[in-house]
Amino acid sequence: MPITLILTIVFFLLSLFFKRSRILFVVQIVWIILLAGFNTNGADFQNNYNTYVVANNTDKWWNIYTWLATLFKINNIDYVYFNLFLVTLCTCLLSFVIIRLTNYPNLVLSMYYIYPFIDNIIQKRGYYAVCILTLGLYFLLKNKKSSNVVLFMLLTLLALQFHASAIIMFTIPFFIMLPIKVERNIVILIIIFSNFLSGIVSKVATIVLPDSMQEKNTLYFSVLSGSSSSFHTLVWTIWQITFIAIIYYVYLKKDNVNYVDEIMLKLNLWGGLLVLLYTYDPVFTRVFRPIIILDFIYVANTLNLTSKKLRMMIVVMFVLCSASFIFFDVMSNLGFDYIVLQIFENNLLFN
């Protein structure tokens, strides 16, 4: 077993016992940066490397990722260090949100280690976007000020510079303006009629998306959808509904709900809309990851409450994280060794 995997397991266990320790939290953030930033191989690594190699700001003058990649290449900086630079910045953004929203940051990281830690290291540009979007959602949680909505939209635009999936997040401010009952009914209808409505989604995407995103449109809605099935769609739908159910349960059982409780429920109900995309491929689950991180925080904060039933949601969330890890990583067609072990076996610092 690689020493990096052993240390990660040790940090996971320490997080369960020292939920509040700021020192341990900082050490773990550094550890996550080292593992993700110095990764040198694994699933999707070559694709990320090739994207860096071919990046040219004369072709995509509007794209921040391309500009940064071009700048680093001009200075003969290897891709690993380019990734380390972005991982460091983005992980610091993520740590800021966690430390501001909970007194139990290590408990949040313990859930994160199970899922989606591995997937975020693999999907590097997706990880940059996830961290930026998590910060954007943090501003939505603060209060109803329009300035926070503007900040969210700007940060979503920034995240879009790193991964195309961020474009879907622009719909969140409009969705959460609706009453919860209306949102709930919309989600129920979409889940029931997802197979019928999914055909409309691909047509709308083809019409609405700019030429620069049509390649991704073809990949997601044509190529990847070839391996989808009704059973797969059912599994991912249940997965999504479970997140909604956990947050909804906490929301209903709390003695006093506030603005944060309401927005957290609305964000998870918005996640129910993604079921439309799961009929094509579960790759779209990555869109929900910023909200998953907030869900970890929200559930961890039930430790502040006296209700044992609400605290049990922490256990339920751990079970859901474990199920996610099994579905996405262990049961992957590429295999556990290729998806998981390569992350720990290929690191510039440790191997």
C-alpha positions as CSV (number, residue, x, y, z in Angstrom):
1,M,0.0,0.0,0.0
2,P,1.5,3.4,-1.0
3,I,2.6,5.6,1.9
4,T,0.4,8.4,0.5
5,L,-2.7,6.2,0.8
6,I,-1.7,5.2,4.4
7,L,-1.3,8.8,5.4
8,T,-4.6,9.8,3.8
9,I,-6.4,7.1,5.8
10,V,-4.6,8.3,9.0
11,F,-5.8,11.9,8.3
12,F,-9.3,10.6,7.7
13,L,-9.3,8.8,11.1
14,L,-7.8,11.8,12.9
15,S,-10.6,14.0,11.4
16,L,-13.2,11.9,13.0
17,F,-11.7,12.4,16.5
18,F,-10.5,16.0,16.2
19,K,-13.4,17.6,14.4
20,R,-12.6,21.1,15.5
21,S,-8.8,21.3,15.4
22,R,-7.7,24.2,13.2
23,I,-4.1,23.0,13.2
24,L,-5.2,19.6,11.8
25,F,-7.3,21.3,9.3
26,V,-4.4,23.4,7.9
27,V,-2.2,20.3,7.8
28,Q,-4.9,18.4,5.8
29,I,-5.4,21.3,3.4
30,V,-1.6,21.2,2.7
31,W,-1.9,17.4,2.3
32,I,-4.7,17.8,-0.2
33,I,-2.7,20.4,-2.2
34,L,0.4,18.1,-2.2
35,L,-1.6,15.0,-3.4
36,A,-3.6,16.9,-6.0
37,G,-1.0,19.4,-7.1
38,F,1.9,17.0,-7.6
39,N,-0.1,14.3,-9.3
40,T,1.8,12.9,-12.3
41,N,-0.4,10.3,-13.8
42,G,-3.8,8.6,-13.6
43,A,-7.2,8.5,-15.2
44,D,-7.7,11.6,-17.5
45,F,-4.2,12.9,-16.7
46,Q,-3.1,12.7,-20.4
47,N,-6.2,14.6,-21.5
48,N,-5.5,17.3,-19.0
49,Y,-1.8,17.4,-20.1
50,N,-2.7,17.6,-23.7
51,T,-5.1,20.5,-23.0
52,Y,-2.2,22.3,-21.4
53,V,0.2,21.5,-24.3
54,V,-2.2,22.8,-27.1
55,A,-3.4,25.8,-25.2
56,N,-2.9,29.0,-27.3
57,N,-4.3,32.3,-26.3
58,T,-4.4,33.4,-30.0
59,D,-7.2,30.8,-30.5
60,K,-9.1,31.3,-27.3
61,W,-8.2,34.9,-26.3
62,W,-11.2,35.0,-24.0
63,N,-10.3,32.0,-21.9
64,I,-8.4,32.6,-18.6
65,Y,-7.2,29.0,-18.4
66,T,-5.7,29.3,-21.9
67,W,-4.0,32.6,-21.0
68,L,-2.5,31.1,-17.8
69,A,-1.4,27.9,-19.6
70,T,0.3,30.0,-22.4
71,L,2.0,32.2,-19.8
72,F,3.4,29.1,-18.0
73,K,4.6,27.5,-21.2
74,I,6.3,30.6,-22.4
75,N,8.3,30.4,-19.2
76,N,9.0,26.7,-19.8
77,I,7.1,25.6,-16.7
78,D,6.0,21.9,-16.6
79,Y,2.3,21.0,-16.5
80,V,2.7,19.5,-13.0
81,Y,3.7,22.9,-11.6
82,F,1.0,24.7,-13.5
83,N,-1.5,22.3,-12.0
84,L,0.1,22.8,-8.5
85,F,-0.4,26.6,-8.9
86,L,-4.1,26.3,-9.7
87,V,-4.7,23.6,-7.1
88,T,-3.1,25.7,-4.4
89,L,-5.2,28.8,-5.2
90,C,-8.5,26.8,-5.6
91,T,-8.0,24.6,-2.5
92,C,-7.4,27.8,-0.4
93,L,-10.7,29.1,-1.7
94,L,-12.4,25.8,-0.7
95,S,-10.8,25.9,2.8
96,F,-11.9,29.5,3.3
97,V,-15.6,28.5,2.7
98,I,-15.3,25.5,5.0
99,I,-13.7,27.4,7.9
100,R,-16.2,30.2,7.6
101,L,-19.3,28.0,7.6
102,T,-18.5,25.4,10.3
103,N,-16.8,24.7,13.6
104,Y,-16.2,21.2,12.5
105,P,-13.9,21.6,9.4
106,N,-12.2,18.2,9.8
107,L,-15.5,16.3,9.9
108,V,-16.3,18.0,6.5
109,L,-12.9,16.9,5.1
110,S,-13.4,13.3,6.4
111,M,-16.6,13.1,4.2
112,Y,-14.7,14.8,1.4
113,Y,-11.9,12.2,1.5
114,I,-14.5,9.4,0.8
115,Y,-16.1,11.4,-2.1
116,P,-15.4,13.4,-4.2
117,F,-11.7,13.7,-3.3
118,I,-10.4,11.1,-5.8
119,D,-12.7,12.4,-8.6
120,N,-11.5,16.0,-8.1
121,I,-7.9,15.0,-8.4
122,I,-8.7,13.1,-11.7
123,Q,-10.9,15.8,-13.2
124,K,-8.4,18.7,-12.7
125,R,-10.1,21.5,-14.6
126,G,-13.4,20.4,-13.0
127,Y,-11.8,20.8,-9.6
128,Y,-10.7,24.3,-10.3
129,A,-14.3,25.1,-11.2
130,V,-15.8,23.3,-8.2
131,C,-13.7,25.4,-5.8
132,I,-14.6,28.7,-7.5
133,L,-18.3,27.7,-7.6
134,T,-18.3,26.7,-3.9
135,L,-17.0,30.2,-3.1
136,G,-19.8,31.6,-5.3
137,L,-22.4,29.6,-3.4
138,Y,-21.0,30.9,-0.2
139,F,-22.0,34.4,-1.2
140,L,-25.5,33.2,-2.0
141,L,-25.8,31.8,1.5
142,K,-24.7,35.0,3.2
143,N,-27.9,37.1,2.6
144,K,-30.4,38.2,0.0
145,K,-28.4,41.2,-1.2
146,S,-28.3,41.6,-5.0
147,S,-24.6,42.2,-4.7
148,N,-24.1,38.6,-3.6
149,V,-26.0,37.4,-6.6
150,V,-23.7,39.5,-8.8
151,L,-20.7,38.0,-7.1
152,F,-22.0,34.5,-7.6
153,M,-22.6,35.2,-11.3
154,L,-19.1,36.6,-11.7
155,L,-17.5,33.7,-10.0
156,T,-19.6,31.3,-12.1
157,L,-18.3,33.1,-15.2
158,L,-14.7,32.7,-13.8
159,A,-15.4,28.9,-13.2
160,L,-16.6,28.7,-16.8
161,Q,-13.1,29.7,-17.9
162,F,-11.9,26.4,-16.5
163,H,-14.7,23.9,-17.2
164,A,-17.8,24.1,-19.5
165,S,-20.1,22.4,-17.0
166,A,-20.1,25.6,-14.9
167,I,-22.5,27.2,-17.4
168,I,-25.4,25.2,-15.9
169,M,-24.9,27.0,-12.5
170,F,-26.1,30.3,-14.1
171,T,-29.6,29.0,-13.6
172,I,-29.4,28.8,-9.8
173,P,-30.2,32.4,-8.9
174,F,-33.4,32.3,-11.0
175,F,-34.5,28.9,-9.6
176,I,-34.0,29.9,-5.9
177,M,-36.3,32.9,-6.5
178,L,-39.2,30.5,-6.7
179,P,-41.2,29.4,-3.6
180,I,-40.0,26.1,-2.2
181,K,-43.4,24.4,-3.0
182,V,-43.1,25.4,-6.6
183,E,-39.5,24.2,-6.8
184,R,-40.5,20.9,-5.2
185,N,-43.3,20.4,-7.7
186,I,-41.0,21.2,-10.6
187,V,-38.4,18.7,-9.5
188,I,-41.0,16.0,-9.0
189,L,-42.4,16.5,-12.5
190,I,-38.9,16.5,-14.0
191,I,-37.9,13.3,-12.2
192,I,-41.1,11.6,-13.3
193,F,-40.9,12.7,-17.0
194,S,-37.0,12.8,-17.2
195,N,-36.8,10.2,-20.0
196,F,-39.3,12.1,-22.1
197,L,-37.9,15.6,-21.5
198,S,-34.2,14.5,-21.9
199,G,-34.6,14.6,-25.7
200,I,-35.6,18.2,-25.6
201,V,-32.5,19.1,-23.5
202,S,-30.0,18.0,-26.1
203,K,-31.8,20.0,-28.8
204,V,-31.9,23.1,-26.7
205,A,-28.2,22.7,-25.9
206,T,-27.4,22.5,-29.6
207,I,-29.3,25.7,-30.3
208,V,-28.2,27.8,-27.2
209,L,-24.5,26.8,-26.7
210,P,-21.9,28.9,-28.7
211,D,-19.7,27.2,-31.3
212,S,-16.8,27.0,-28.9
213,M,-18.9,24.6,-26.7
214,Q,-20.4,22.4,-29.5
215,E,-17.6,19.8,-29.2
216,K,-18.5,19.3,-25.6
217,N,-22.1,19.2,-26.5
218,T,-21.5,16.4,-28.9
219,L,-19.4,14.5,-26.4
220,Y,-21.9,14.7,-23.6
221,F,-25.2,14.3,-25.5
222,S,-24.2,12.0,-28.3
223,V,-21.0,10.0,-27.6
224,L,-21.3,9.4,-23.8
225,S,-25.1,8.9,-23.9
226,G,-24.5,5.8,-26.1
227,S,-23.7,3.8,-22.9
228,S,-26.6,5.0,-20.8
229,S,-29.5,2.8,-19.8
230,S,-32.7,3.2,-17.8
231,F,-31.1,1.3,-14.9
232,H,-28.2,3.7,-14.7
233,T,-30.5,6.6,-14.8
234,L,-32.6,5.1,-12.0
235,V,-29.4,4.7,-9.9
236,W,-28.2,8.3,-10.3
237,T,-31.8,9.6,-9.8
238,I,-32.0,7.8,-6.4
239,W,-28.5,9.1,-5.6
240,Q,-29.6,12.7,-6.3
241,I,-32.9,12.3,-4.4
242,T,-31.0,11.0,-1.3
243,F,-29.1,14.2,-1.0
244,I,-32.4,16.2,-1.2
245,A,-33.9,13.9,1.4
246,I,-31.1,14.4,3.9
247,I,-31.2,18.2,3.7
248,Y,-35.0,18.2,3.6
249,Y,-35.1,16.1,6.7
250,V,-32.8,18.4,8.6
251,Y,-34.8,21.4,7.4
252,L,-38.1,20.0,8.5
253,K,-36.9,18.8,11.9
254,K,-35.0,21.9,13.0
255,D,-36.8,24.0,15.6
256,N,-35.9,27.2,13.9
257,V,-35.0,27.6,10.3
258,N,-33.2,30.6,8.9
259,Y,-32.1,32.0,5.5
260,V,-29.2,29.5,5.2
261,D,-31.5,26.5,5.9
262,E,-33.9,27.7,3.2
263,I,-31.1,28.3,0.6
264,M,-29.5,24.9,1.3
265,L,-32.9,23.2,0.6
266,K,-33.4,25.3,-2.5
267,L,-29.9,24.4,-3.8
268,N,-30.5,20.7,-3.3
269,L,-33.9,21.0,-5.0
270,W,-32.1,22.7,-7.9
271,G,-29.8,19.6,-8.0
272,G,-32.9,17.5,-8.7
273,L,-33.1,19.2,-12.1
274,L,-29.8,17.5,-13.0
275,V,-31.7,14.2,-13.3
276,L,-32.5,15.4,-16.8
277,L,-28.8,15.2,-17.7
278,Y,-28.2,11.9,-15.9
279,T,-30.3,10.2,-18.6
280,Y,-27.3,10.9,-20.9
281,D,-24.4,10.2,-18.6
282,P,-23.5,10.4,-14.9
283,V,-20.6,12.7,-15.8
284,F,-23.0,15.5,-15.1
285,T,-23.0,14.7,-11.4
286,R,-19.8,16.8,-11.2
287,V,-22.0,19.8,-11.6
288,F,-23.5,19.1,-8.2
289,R,-20.2,18.8,-6.3
290,P,-20.0,22.4,-5.1
291,I,-23.4,21.8,-3.4
292,I,-22.2,18.5,-2.0
293,I,-19.5,20.3,-0.2
294,L,-22.0,22.7,1.3
295,D,-24.2,19.6,2.2
296,F,-21.2,18.2,4.2
297,I,-20.9,21.5,6.1
298,Y,-24.7,21.7,6.7
299,V,-24.9,18.2,8.1
300,A,-21.7,18.6,10.1
301,N,-23.3,21.6,11.8
302,T,-26.1,19.4,13.2
303,L,-23.5,18.7,16.0
304,N,-24.6,22.2,17.2
305,L,-28.1,20.8,17.8
306,T,-29.4,18.7,20.7
307,S,-31.5,16.3,18.5
308,K,-29.9,12.9,18.2
309,K,-32.0,12.2,15.2
310,L,-30.6,15.2,13.3
311,R,-27.1,14.2,14.3
312,M,-27.7,10.8,12.8
313,M,-27.8,12.5,9.4
314,I,-24.0,12.7,9.7
315,V,-23.9,8.9,9.7
316,V,-26.4,8.8,6.7
317,M,-24.1,11.3,4.8
318,F,-21.1,9.0,5.5
319,V,-23.1,6.1,4.1
320,L,-24.0,8.2,1.0
321,C,-20.4,9.2,0.5
322,S,-19.3,5.6,0.7
323,A,-22.0,4.6,-1.8
324,S,-20.8,7.4,-4.1
325,F,-17.2,6.2,-3.8
326,I,-18.2,2.6,-4.7
327,F,-20.4,3.6,-7.6
328,F,-18.0,6.2,-9.2
329,D,-14.6,4.8,-8.3
330,V,-14.6,1.1,-7.2
331,M,-17.2,0.0,-9.8
332,S,-15.8,2.1,-12.6
333,N,-15.2,0.3,-15.9
334,L,-11.5,1.3,-15.6
335,G,-11.1,-0.5,-12.3
336,F,-10.1,0.5,-8.7
337,D,-6.4,0.3,-9.4
338,Y,-6.5,2.6,-12.3
339,I,-9.0,5.1,-10.8
340,V,-7.9,5.2,-7.2
341,L,-4.5,3.6,-6.6
342,Q,-2.8,5.6,-9.4
343,I,-3.6,8.8,-7.6
344,F,-1.4,7.6,-4.7
345,E,1.2,5.8,-6.7
346,N,2.0,8.7,-9.1
347,N,3.2,11.8,-7.2
348,L,6.2,13.9,-7.9
349,L,7.0,14.3,-4.2
350,F,6.4,10.8,-2.9
351,N,7.1,8.4,-5.8
